[in-house]
């Protein structure tokens, strides 16, 4: 296990206990989440070393790598994903003329393939060999490993996306620097992460599925994203809600809490979460941050 002595965002050393959470997906082990006393950032600490992290993804329940339809929740996830892919591509097209796109953490390639089908020239980065193999086999996509990212030319992408990926990367600051290097000066980055300040996070506490320890190494609030990216020359242009995520996360959270999905309760909590987020969605369960270089 690796123990961080400093906050990844502000480098503060005063780290306070926040929550103890269980890994319900793979190991059934428990992990600690700490909070930085200086800036409030929360992160999993201690955490598995880089060489150990891979085994915590080895489950059919981890759908972004396995693409499994096993079980009601995974089946619903895939049905909703098919619907939301169109919305994601529409967001990209609204922010940029069609050009070069890089999807970091492209998984099994559904989103990247939708972009290519819409006319984009796309590349993907994916650390999971299993997921990368599916993306290449199913869609004939150009997918590279994380080690190959350094070979990509600087300022070569009009759009860079990370859909629920930033919370997974061990080297947080280095990844933000990668974004700064690879994005064109006129480009846009879309970063989607869970929001640990959402109503469903506060309701479910240690059972909140989007803590997803130890795969989720970091647990972001809107203030954290603004703080992190401003240190590296980015400005948050807008924040968009991901309303379906509140229902998906609530279904998993109910399953973790009660041992079964309890769909009606999950629908109720998901609706409450979306309602409490308001019209702008700035406290939604998950959010998309649209960032540009300053």
Secondary structure, 3 states (H helix, E strand, C coil): CECCCCCCCCCCCCEEEEEEEECCCCCCCEEEEEEECCCCCEEECCECCHHHHHHHHCCCCCHHHHCCCCCHHHHHHHHHHHHHHHHHHHHHHHHCCCCEEEEECCCCCHHHHHHHHCCCEEEEECCCHHHHHHHHHHHCCCEECHHHHHHCCCCCEEEEEEECCHHHCCCHHHHHHHHHHHEEEEEEEEEEEECCCCHHHHHHHHHCHHHCCCCCCEECCHHHHHHHHHCCCEEEEEEEECHHHHHHHHHHHHHHHHCCCCHHHHHHHHHHHHHHHCCCCCCCCEEEEEEEEC
